């Protein structure tokens, strides 16, 4: 099992030190999110600062960029990292795409499917000099040597997509190389009811085995050797789950796990501006289902026992929350990677 650190957007002049610490601590790699800062520059800096570290975007906003621009950027990072880069893509939500990026969002699922295929067509074009992709949303058929990055001495980057609902999971299995599970998706029942079966359906449609697909899973951890330590982390995870759980499209995950109505209750508090009230809707039973709680010595086994037959890459969601404990998370990563 590969174990990555989920990063938060930060200044580029801090990335080199972080990458070096992650490699020294024993993590497999770094996963760069996209929010106020883009993930690609951070990945490029990390590739130079810590050779051998695996890097990924988790996830980059697809519709903010043309497929060609995304492919060319990923190609350069793949070359710089010696073939250790994964391109993770997601749709974001309509408001961000239309009102912040000024781009189109209609039919986001089919659009992302076409986007992934267009990106892969660009990878092929960099090697062959011929660009040919005709899809529902993107038509690419022109490239010259001057505007091509050309072949690199590394395989094409893997392309993963973020997916929550059954259609997107099936699409990921059909056209992508892996799936990024949402941080709210750590409930084992959801993973077994939806993620694994839908990935298998998609893979079968394209004549592939699920063994070829990566399941990239962020893990919310509550870890400490005293109850006081763990209680502090319980409150942090409550806040994270209430934030993610406020999205209506994710309500079914709570409902099917036996927590029906959780999202409606969170949204009621959210509309009132009651953020403490939002977190209070996440009970200890929620935490037991959606997060992994353990002592430090038991954390690796607890993660392996819960997700060992599901995830190929685990992303430690909380590892950067407390840099004093970063190396301890690295020790956990080392045990999981054996």
Order of alpha helices (4+ residues) and beta strands (2+ residues): beta-alpha-beta-alpha-beta-beta-alpha-beta-alpha-beta-beta-beta-alpha-beta-alpha-beta-beta-alpha-alpha-alpha-alpha-alpha-beta-alpha-beta-alpha
